[in-house]
Amino acid sequence: MGFADIHMHTTASDGFNTVKEVLNHITRMGTLDVIAITDHDVMESSLWAYEHRQNYPFDIIPGCG
């Protein structure tokens, strides 16, 4: 069992932080095992995060909300 946040937004839609800022913050927190970037109507940040998943200590699920 682990911890997940499967609904996150970035500046690609209505979030306040870039995808890199979100991923770096989650890395510093060290508490999540799985995340999903689910910006509204766009996949660019979600796919970027997924393409760079090897650089982060948690699983990344691409999504769109």
N, CA, C and O atoms as a CHARMM CRD file, in Angstrom:
* protein
*
  260
    1    1 MET  N      0.84600  -1.18200   0.00000 PROA 1      0.00000
    2    1 MET  CA     0.00000   0.00000   0.00000 PROA 1      0.00000
    3    1 MET  C      0.88200   1.23300   0.00000 PROA 1      0.00000
    4    1 MET  O      1.96500   1.23600   0.58500 PROA 1      0.00000
    5    2 GLY  N      0.41800   2.25900  -0.64800 PROA 2      0.00000
    6    2 GLY  CA     1.14800   3.51100  -0.71600 PROA 2      0.00000
    7    2 GLY  C      0.18300   4.66900  -0.78300 PROA 2      0.00000
    8    2 GLY  O     -1.01600   4.51800  -0.55200 PROA 2      0.00000
    9    3 PHE  N      0.72400   5.82300  -1.10100 PROA 3      0.00000
   10    3 PHE  CA    -0.07600   7.03800  -1.16300 PROA 3      0.00000
   11    3 PHE  C     -0.06900   7.57700  -2.58200 PROA 3      0.00000
   12    3 PHE  O      0.95400   7.53700  -3.26400 PROA 3      0.00000
   13    4 ALA  N     -1.22200   8.08700  -3.02700 PROA 4      0.00000
   14    4 ALA  CA    -1.36500   8.59900  -4.38300 PROA 4      0.00000
   15    4 ALA  C     -2.16700   9.89000  -4.38400 PROA 4      0.00000
   16    4 ALA  O     -3.02600  10.10900  -3.52900 PROA 4      0.00000
   17    5 ASP  N     -1.87600  10.73100  -5.35000 PROA 5      0.00000
   18    5 ASP  CA    -2.70400  11.89100  -5.66400 PROA 5      0.00000
   19    5 ASP  C     -2.94100  11.80900  -7.15700 PROA 5      0.00000
   20    5 ASP  O     -2.02900  12.03600  -7.95100 PROA 5      0.00000
   21    6 ILE  N     -4.16200  11.48500  -7.53700 PROA 6      0.00000
   22    6 ILE  CA    -4.44600  11.23300  -8.94300 PROA 6      0.00000
   23    6 ILE  C     -5.22000  12.37300  -9.60600 PROA 6      0.00000
   24    6 ILE  O     -5.89600  12.17300 -10.61500 PROA 6      0.00000
   25    7 HSD  N     -5.11200  13.56300  -9.02800 PROA 7      0.00000
   26    7 HSD  CA    -5.77800  14.71800  -9.63600 PROA 7      0.00000
   27    7 HSD  C     -4.96100  15.97000  -9.34800 PROA 7      0.00000
   28    7 HSD  O     -5.16200  16.62700  -8.32700 PROA 7      0.00000
   29    8 MET  N     -4.03600  16.30000 -10.25100 PROA 8      0.00000
   30    8 MET  CA    -3.18100  17.48000 -10.10000 PROA 8      0.00000
   31    8 MET  C     -3.22000  18.31300 -11.36400 PROA 8      0.00000
   32    8 MET  O     -3.29900  17.78000 -12.47100 PROA 8      0.00000
   33    9 HSD  N     -3.16500  19.62900 -11.19100 PROA 9      0.00000
   34    9 HSD  CA    -3.14400  20.54200 -12.33500 PROA 9      0.00000
   35    9 HSD  C     -1.85400  21.34100 -12.34500 PROA 9      0.00000
   36    9 HSD  O     -1.24300  21.57700 -11.30200 PROA 9      0.00000
   37   10 THR  N     -1.44700  21.75500 -13.54200 PROA 10     0.00000
   38   10 THR  CA    -0.26200  22.59500 -13.71700 PROA 10     0.00000
   39   10 THR  C     -0.68700  23.87900 -14.43700 PROA 10     0.00000
   40   10 THR  O     -1.87100  24.10100 -14.69100 PROA 10     0.00000
   41   11 THR  N      0.29200  24.70800 -14.75600 PROA 11     0.00000
   42   11 THR  CA    -0.01000  25.94500 -15.48400 PROA 11     0.00000
   43   11 THR  C     -0.49700  25.67800 -16.90600 PROA 11     0.00000
   44   11 THR  O     -0.92400  26.60700 -17.59300 PROA 11     0.00000
   45   12 ALA  N     -0.44000  24.43900 -17.35300 PROA 12     0.00000
   46   12 ALA  CA    -0.97800  24.10100 -18.66900 PROA 12     0.00000
   47   12 ALA  C     -2.49600  24.29300 -18.70400 PROA 12     0.00000
   48   12 ALA  O     -3.07400  24.47500 -19.77500 PROA 12     0.00000
   49   13 SER  N     -3.14200  24.25300 -17.53300 PROA 13     0.00000
   50   13 SER  CA    -4.57500  24.57800 -17.46200 PROA 13     0.00000
   51   13 SER  C     -4.76500  25.60100 -16.34500 PROA 13     0.00000
   52   13 SER  O     -4.36400  26.75400 -16.50500 PROA 13     0.00000
   53   14 ASP  N     -5.35600  25.21900 -15.23700 PROA 14     0.00000
   54   14 ASP  CA    -5.65800  26.21600 -14.20100 PROA 14     0.00000
   55   14 ASP  C     -4.82300  26.05400 -12.92400 PROA 14     0.00000
   56   14 ASP  O     -5.22200  26.52800 -11.86000 PROA 14     0.00000
   57   15 GLY  N     -3.68100  25.39500 -13.02800 PROA 15     0.00000
   58   15 GLY  CA    -2.79500  25.24400 -11.87200 PROA 15     0.00000
   59   15 GLY  C     -1.91000  26.45500 -11.68000 PROA 15     0.00000
   60   15 GLY  O     -1.84700  27.33100 -12.54200 PROA 15     0.00000
   61   16 PHE  N     -1.22200  26.50600 -10.54300 PROA 16     0.00000
   62   16 PHE  CA    -0.36600  27.63800 -10.20300 PROA 16     0.00000
   63   16 PHE  C      1.11600  27.37700 -10.46400 PROA 16     0.00000
   64   16 PHE  O      1.91200  28.31500 -10.47600 PROA 16     0.00000
   65   17 ASN  N      1.49900  26.11000 -10.67400 PROA 17     0.00000
   66   17 ASN  CA     2.90300  25.74600 -10.84100 PROA 17     0.00000
   67   17 ASN  C      3.11500  24.99700 -12.14900 PROA 17     0.00000
   68   17 ASN  O      2.21100  24.33400 -12.65600 PROA 17     0.00000
   69   18 THR  N      4.33600  25.11600 -12.69200 PROA 18     0.00000
   70   18 THR  CA     4.67900  24.36000 -13.88700 PROA 18     0.00000
   71   18 THR  C      4.77400  22.87600 -13.53400 PROA 18     0.00000
   72   18 THR  O      4.81200  22.50900 -12.36000 PROA 18     0.00000
   73   19 VAL  N      4.81200  22.04900 -14.54200 PROA 19     0.00000
   74   19 VAL  CA     4.91300  20.61200 -14.28600 PROA 19     0.00000
   75   19 VAL  C      6.21800  20.28100 -13.55800 PROA 19     0.00000
   76   19 VAL  O      6.22500  19.43300 -12.66500 PROA 19     0.00000
   77   20 LYS  N      7.32300  20.93800 -13.92700 PROA 20     0.00000
   78   20 LYS  CA     8.59000  20.67800 -13.24200 PROA 20     0.00000
   79   20 LYS  C      8.52200  21.09300 -11.77800 PROA 20     0.00000
   80   20 LYS  O      9.04300  20.39000 -10.91200 PROA 20     0.00000
   81   21 GLU  N      7.88700  22.22400 -11.49300 PROA 21     0.00000
   82   21 GLU  CA     7.74800  22.66900 -10.10700 PROA 21     0.00000
   83   21 GLU  C      6.91100  21.68200  -9.29700 PROA 21     0.00000
   84   21 GLU  O      7.23500  21.38000  -8.14800 PROA 21     0.00000
   85   22 VAL  N      5.83900  21.18500  -9.89700 PROA 22     0.00000
   86   22 VAL  CA     4.98600  20.19800  -9.21800 PROA 22     0.00000
   87   22 VAL  C      5.77900  18.93000  -8.91500 PROA 22     0.00000
   88   22 VAL  O      5.75200  18.43300  -7.79000 PROA 22     0.00000
   89   23 LEU  N      6.48100  18.41100  -9.90900 PROA 23     0.00000
   90   23 LEU  CA     7.23600  17.17000  -9.72000 PROA 23     0.00000
   91   23 LEU  C      8.36400  17.33800  -8.70400 PROA 23     0.00000
   92   23 LEU  O      8.60300  16.44900  -7.88700 PROA 23     0.00000
   93   24 ASN  N      9.04900  18.46100  -8.75300 PROA 24     0.00000
   94   24 ASN  CA    10.12300  18.70400  -7.78200 PROA 24     0.00000
   95   24 ASN  C      9.58300  18.85000  -6.36800 PROA 24     0.00000
   96   24 ASN  O     10.21300  18.38700  -5.41800 PROA 24     0.00000
   97   25 HSD  N      8.43100  19.48200  -6.21400 PROA 25     0.00000
   98   25 HSD  CA     7.81800  19.61300  -4.89100 PROA 25     0.00000
   99   25 HSD  C      7.43000  18.23900  -4.34200 PROA 25     0.00000
  100   25 HSD  O      7.66800  17.94800  -3.17000 PROA 25     0.00000
  101   26 ILE  N      6.85000  17.41700  -5.16700 PROA 26     0.00000
  102   26 ILE  CA     6.45900  16.07200  -4.73600 PROA 26     0.00000
  103   26 ILE  C      7.69800  15.26700  -4.34900 PROA 26     0.00000
  104   26 ILE  O      7.67700  14.52200  -3.37000 PROA 26     0.00000
  105   27 THR  N      8.75600  15.41600  -5.10500 PROA 27     0.00000
  106   27 THR  CA    10.01100  14.73600  -4.77500 PROA 27     0.00000
  107   27 THR  C     10.51200  15.17800  -3.40700 PROA 27     0.00000
  108   27 THR  O     10.89300  14.34200  -2.58700 PROA 27     0.00000
  109   28 ARG  N     10.51700  16.48800  -3.15200 PROA 28     0.00000
  110   28 ARG  CA    10.98100  17.00600  -1.85500 PROA 28     0.00000
  111   28 ARG  C     10.10100  16.51700  -0.71100 PROA 28     0.00000
  112   28 ARG  O     10.61100  16.20000   0.36400 PROA 28     0.00000
  113   29 MET  N      8.78200  16.45000  -0.92500 PROA 29     0.00000
  114   29 MET  CA     7.86700  15.96500   0.11900 PROA 29     0.00000
  115   29 MET  C      8.17500  14.51800   0.47900 PROA 29     0.00000
  116   29 MET  O      8.19800  14.15700   1.65600 PROA 29     0.00000
  117   30 GLY  N      8.40800  13.70200  -0.52300 PROA 30     0.00000
  118   30 GLY  CA     8.75800  12.30600  -0.30400 PROA 30     0.00000
  119   30 GLY  C      7.65000  11.44000   0.25200 PROA 30     0.00000
  120   30 GLY  O      7.93000  10.40400   0.85300 PROA 30     0.00000
  121   31 THR  N      6.39300  11.83400   0.07000 PROA 31     0.00000
  122   31 THR  CA     5.29800  11.07500   0.67300 PROA 31     0.00000
  123   31 THR  C      4.38200  10.36900  -0.31900 PROA 31     0.00000
  124   31 THR  O      3.55400   9.55400   0.08700 PROA 31     0.00000
  125   32 LEU  N      4.51400  10.66600  -1.60700 PROA 32     0.00000
  126   32 LEU  CA     3.61700  10.06200  -2.58900 PROA 32     0.00000
  127   32 LEU  C      4.33400   8.98700  -3.39700 PROA 32     0.00000
  128   32 LEU  O      5.51000   9.11700  -3.73600 PROA 32     0.00000
  129   33 ASP  N      3.59400   7.92500  -3.69400 PROA 33     0.00000
  130   33 ASP  CA     4.11300   6.82200  -4.48700 PROA 33     0.00000
  131   33 ASP  C      3.61900   6.86100  -5.93200 PROA 33     0.00000
  132   33 ASP  O      4.25000   6.30400  -6.83000 PROA 33     0.00000
  133   34 VAL  N      2.48500   7.52500  -6.14100 PROA 34     0.00000
  134   34 VAL  CA     1.86300   7.60900  -7.46600 PROA 34     0.00000
  135   34 VAL  C      1.20200   8.97500  -7.60200 PROA 34     0.00000
  136   34 VAL  O      0.57300   9.46600  -6.66500 PROA 34     0.00000
  137   35 ILE  N      1.35300   9.59100  -8.78900 PROA 35     0.00000
  138   35 ILE  CA     0.63500  10.83000  -9.07700 PROA 35     0.00000
  139   35 ILE  C      0.06800  10.77200 -10.48000 PROA 35     0.00000
  140   35 ILE  O      0.52000   9.98400 -11.31100 PROA 35     0.00000
  141   36 ALA  N     -0.92100  11.60800 -10.73700 PROA 36     0.00000
  142   36 ALA  CA    -1.45000  11.80100 -12.08000 PROA 36     0.00000
  143   36 ALA  C     -1.61200  13.29200 -12.31400 PROA 36     0.00000
  144   36 ALA  O     -2.26400  13.98600 -11.53300 PROA 36     0.00000
  145   37 ILE  N     -1.01300  13.78100 -13.39600 PROA 37     0.00000
  146   37 ILE  CA    -1.21900  15.15600 -13.82600 PROA 37     0.00000
  147   37 ILE  C     -2.46500  15.14000 -14.71000 PROA 37     0.00000
  148   37 ILE  O     -2.47800  14.47400 -15.74500 PROA 37     0.00000
  149   38 THR  N     -3.50600  15.86200 -14.31400 PROA 38     0.00000
  150   38 THR  CA    -4.79900  15.79400 -15.00900 PROA 38     0.00000
  151   38 THR  C     -5.29900  17.18600 -15.36800 PROA 38     0.00000
  152   38 THR  O     -6.39500  17.58000 -14.96900 PROA 38     0.00000
  153   39 ASP  N     -4.49400  17.93000 -16.12100 PROA 39     0.00000
  154   39 ASP  CA    -4.91900  19.26000 -16.56300 PROA 39     0.00000
  155   39 ASP  C     -6.19300  19.16500 -17.39200 PROA 39     0.00000
  156   39 ASP  O     -6.51100  18.11800 -17.95600 PROA 39     0.00000
  157   40 HSD  N     -6.91600  20.28400 -17.45300 PROA 40     0.00000
  158   40 HSD  CA    -8.15900  20.34500 -18.23300 PROA 40     0.00000
  159   40 HSD  C     -7.86600  20.46500 -19.72400 PROA 40     0.00000
  160   40 HSD  O     -7.21900  21.41400 -20.16700 PROA 40     0.00000
  161   41 ASP  N     -8.34300  19.50400 -20.48200 PROA 41     0.00000
  162   41 ASP  CA    -8.35200  19.54600 -21.94700 PROA 41     0.00000
  163   41 ASP  C     -6.98100  19.59300 -22.62400 PROA 41     0.00000
  164   41 ASP  O     -6.90900  19.82300 -23.83100 PROA 41     0.00000
  165   42 VAL  N     -5.90800  19.38400 -21.88900 PROA 42     0.00000
  166   42 VAL  CA    -4.57300  19.35900 -22.49400 PROA 42     0.00000
  167   42 VAL  C     -3.75600  18.22900 -21.86900 PROA 42     0.00000
  168   42 VAL  O     -3.93800  17.88600 -20.70100 PROA 42     0.00000
  169   43 MET  N     -2.85900  17.66300 -22.66300 PROA 43     0.00000
  170   43 MET  CA    -2.04400  16.54900 -22.18700 PROA 43     0.00000
  171   43 MET  C     -0.55900  16.88500 -22.12300 PROA 43     0.00000
  172   43 MET  O      0.23000  16.05400 -21.67400 PROA 43     0.00000
  173   44 GLU  N     -0.15000  18.08100 -22.55900 PROA 44     0.00000
  174   44 GLU  CA     1.28100  18.36400 -22.71100 PROA 44     0.00000
  175   44 GLU  C      2.06700  18.17200 -21.41900 PROA 44     0.00000
  176   44 GLU  O      3.11900  17.53400 -21.44700 PROA 44     0.00000
  177   45 SER  N      1.60300  18.69500 -20.29500 PROA 45     0.00000
  178   45 SER  CA     2.34000  18.54100 -19.03400 PROA 45     0.00000
  179   45 SER  C      2.31600  17.09900 -18.55200 PROA 45     0.00000
  180   45 SER  O      3.31600  16.58200 -18.05500 PROA 45     0.00000
  181   46 SER  N      1.17800  16.46500 -18.70400 PROA 46     0.00000
  182   46 SER  CA     1.04000  15.08200 -18.28600 PROA 46     0.00000
  183   46 SER  C      1.98300  14.17600 -19.06200 PROA 46     0.00000
  184   46 SER  O      2.64500  13.31600 -18.48000 PROA 46     0.00000
  185   47 LEU  N      2.04400  14.36600 -20.37000 PROA 47     0.00000
  186   47 LEU  CA     2.93000  13.54400 -21.19000 PROA 47     0.00000
  187   47 LEU  C      4.39500  13.87100 -20.94000 PROA 47     0.00000
  188   47 LEU  O      5.23600  12.97300 -20.96000 PROA 47     0.00000
  189   48 TRP  N      4.71800  15.14800 -20.70300 PROA 48     0.00000
  190   48 TRP  CA     6.09000  15.51500 -20.38100 PROA 48     0.00000
  191   48 TRP  C      6.51800  14.80800 -19.09400 PROA 48     0.00000
  192   48 TRP  O      7.60500  14.23500 -19.02300 PROA 48     0.00000
  193   49 ALA  N      5.65600  14.85600 -18.08500 PROA 49     0.00000
  194   49 ALA  CA     5.96800  14.19400 -16.81100 PROA 49     0.00000
  195   49 ALA  C      6.18100  12.70200 -17.02700 PROA 49     0.00000
  196   49 ALA  O      7.12900  12.12800 -16.49100 PROA 49     0.00000
  197   50 TYR  N      5.31100  12.07200 -17.80500 PROA 50     0.00000
  198   50 TYR  CA     5.42400  10.63500 -18.05500 PROA 50     0.00000
  199   50 TYR  C      6.71800  10.30200 -18.80600 PROA 50     0.00000
  200   50 TYR  O      7.36900   9.30100 -18.50700 PROA 50     0.00000
  201   51 GLU  N      7.08500  11.13200 -19.77100 PROA 51     0.00000
  202   51 GLU  CA     8.31600  10.90400 -20.53300 PROA 51     0.00000
  203   51 GLU  C      9.57300  11.03600 -19.66700 PROA 51     0.00000
  204   51 GLU  O     10.61300  10.46500 -19.99500 PROA 51     0.00000
  205   52 HSD  N      9.48000  11.78100 -18.57300 PROA 52     0.00000
  206   52 HSD  CA    10.62700  11.99200 -17.68100 PROA 52     0.00000
  207   52 HSD  C     10.48000  11.23700 -16.35400 PROA 52     0.00000
  208   52 HSD  O     11.17300  11.54900 -15.38500 PROA 52     0.00000
  209   53 ARG  N      9.60600  10.27400 -16.30900 PROA 53     0.00000
  210   53 ARG  CA     9.29500   9.55800 -15.05700 PROA 53     0.00000
  211   53 ARG  C     10.50900   8.88800 -14.42500 PROA 53     0.00000
  212   53 ARG  O     10.54100   8.70100 -13.20800 PROA 53     0.00000
  213   54 GLN  N     11.50900   8.52100 -15.22800 PROA 54     0.00000
  214   54 GLN  CA    12.69300   7.86300 -14.68300 PROA 54     0.00000
  215   54 GLN  C     13.48400   8.79400 -13.76500 PROA 54     0.00000
  216   54 GLN  O     14.32500   8.32800 -12.99700 PROA 54     0.00000
  217   55 ASN  N     13.23000  10.09800 -13.83200 PROA 55     0.00000
  218   55 ASN  CA    13.93600  11.07300 -12.99700 PROA 55     0.00000
  219   55 ASN  C     13.27500  11.31200 -11.64600 PROA 55     0.00000
  220   55 ASN  O     13.78100  12.09000 -10.83700 PROA 55     0.00000
  221   56 TYR  N     12.15200  10.65100 -11.39600 PROA 56     0.00000
  222   56 TYR  CA    11.38800  10.90700 -10.17600 PROA 56     0.00000
  223   56 TYR  C     11.13900   9.61500  -9.40200 PROA 56     0.00000
  224   56 TYR  O     10.99600   8.55100 -10.00300 PROA 56     0.00000
  225   57 PRO  N     11.08600   9.70200  -8.07400 PROA 57     0.00000
  226   57 PRO  CA    10.97300   8.48900  -7.23500 PROA 57     0.00000
  227   57 PRO  C      9.53800   8.02700  -6.98900 PROA 57     0.00000
  228   57 PRO  O      9.25400   7.41500  -5.95900 PROA 57     0.00000
  229   58 PHE  N      8.63500   8.31200  -7.92000 PROA 58     0.00000
  230   58 PHE  CA     7.24200   7.89700  -7.79600 PROA 58     0.00000
  231   58 PHE  C      6.72900   7.59000  -9.19900 PROA 58     0.00000
  232   58 PHE  O      7.31100   8.02300 -10.19400 PROA 58     0.00000
  233   59 ASP  N      5.64400   6.84400  -9.26300 PROA 59     0.00000
  234   59 ASP  CA     5.03700   6.52100 -10.56500 PROA 59     0.00000
  235   59 ASP  C      4.19800   7.70300 -11.04600 PROA 59     0.00000
  236   59 ASP  O      3.60100   8.42200 -10.24500 PROA 59     0.00000
  237   60 ILE  N      4.16300   7.89300 -12.35500 PROA 60     0.00000
  238   60 ILE  CA     3.42500   8.99000 -12.95700 PROA 60     0.00000
  239   60 ILE  C      2.43300   8.42100 -13.96600 PROA 60     0.00000
  240   60 ILE  O      2.80900   7.67000 -14.86600 PROA 60     0.00000
  241   61 ILE  N      1.17500   8.78300 -13.80600 PROA 61     0.00000
  242   61 ILE  CA     0.11600   8.35400 -14.69400 PROA 61     0.00000
  243   61 ILE  C     -0.30600   9.55900 -15.52400 PROA 61     0.00000
  244   61 ILE  O     -0.68500  10.58400 -14.95700 PROA 61     0.00000
  245   62 PRO  N     -0.25200   9.46400 -16.85400 PROA 62     0.00000
  246   62 PRO  CA    -0.74500  10.57400 -17.65600 PROA 62     0.00000
  247   62 PRO  C     -2.26700  10.58700 -17.64400 PROA 62     0.00000
  248   62 PRO  O     -2.91100   9.53800 -17.61100 PROA 62     0.00000
  249   63 GLY  N     -2.82400  11.77900 -17.67100 PROA 63     0.00000
  250   63 GLY  CA    -4.27400  11.89400 -17.66000 PROA 63     0.00000
  251   63 GLY  C     -4.73800  13.24800 -18.13600 PROA 63     0.00000
  252   63 GLY  O     -3.93200  14.12600 -18.44200 PROA 63     0.00000
  253   64 CYS  N     -6.03800  13.40900 -18.19600 PROA 64     0.00000
  254   64 CYS  CA    -6.66500  14.66500 -18.61800 PROA 64     0.00000
  255   64 CYS  C     -8.01600  14.73700 -17.93000 PROA 64     0.00000
  256   64 CYS  O     -8.75500  13.75300 -17.88300 PROA 64     0.00000
  257   65 GLY  N     -8.33100  15.90600 -17.40000 PROA 65     0.00000
  258   65 GLY  CA    -9.59300  16.02800 -16.64100 PROA 65     0.00000
  259   65 GLY  C    -10.57100  16.97400 -17.24200 PROA 65     0.00000
  260   65 GLY  O    -11.66100  17.16100 -16.70100 PROA 65     0.00000
